[in-house]
Amino acid sequence: MDLKFARVEIDAKPKKVDLAKLEASVEKEDSVIFYFDRENSHKDLLELQDYFEAKGKSFYMSEVKYGLSDNEYMYQVHIIN
């Protein structure tokens, strides 16, 4: 499963990350917050939630709006060991 991190610049393309890199970051820290781009499907993020919850981690996800337009949002994911 490949996910896309949130854009840093409006015109930039989002950077891709795979599940192994995310898992390595979670194992290194007790608490990790990731910001994912709106181009990710909600279904993929729910699969990510199922994956980490099956490993005994706490998973919290929310949409963060940063503008007035309907497509100006990102996903915030907080994973806790």
N, C-alpha and C positions, 0 to 999 in steps of 0.2 A: 504494500500500500504506500503510495507516494502522496504526500500532502504538500501544500504550498504555504510558506510563511507569509505573513502580511507584508504588503508593499511598504517600502521606506519612502519612496517618491511616488507621486500620483501617476507619472508616465512610465515608471519602471515596471518590469515584469516581476511577478513574485518568484522567490527562490524555492526550489523543491527540496524536500527532506524525506528520507525514508524512515521506516519504523525503527530500524536498528539504531539510528542516530538519536532518535527521540528517547528510546529506552535507555541508551547509555547516559544521556543527560539526566534522566530521572533517577537512575541508580547512583549517580555521583552526588546528587543533592537530596536533601530531605523534602524540599518543596520547590516545584518548578512551575513557572507561568510561561505559556507559549501564546503567541498571537498568530492566528491563521487567516489567510486571505478569504475573501468572499467567494472566490472561484472554487473553493473546496465544496464538495457536496455534503449536505447535512448527514446523509447516509454514511459517508466515510468517517465523519467525526463521531457518529454513534458507534461505528465499528471500533474506532480507537478507544472510546469509552469502555466498551465491552472487553476489549483486550486488557486494559490496565486494571479494570475492576476484577477480572478473573485472576489477576496476579496479586490481589489483595490491596490495591492502591485506592485512595479516594480520588474521585474525578469530578470536577466542577466545570461546566461550560456555560458561557453566556455570549450573547451578541453585544458588541460595543459599537454604537453609532458615533461617527465623528463628523457628520455633516447633516444637512437638511434633506438631501436627496435619499430616496429609498435604497439606492445601491451603494451608499457610503457607510459601510459597516464592515466589521471584522469579527472573528470569533476569538474569545479569550478562553483558554483552557488552563486550569490550575490542577496539577497532579501532586498529591501528597503521599509520601511513604507511610 
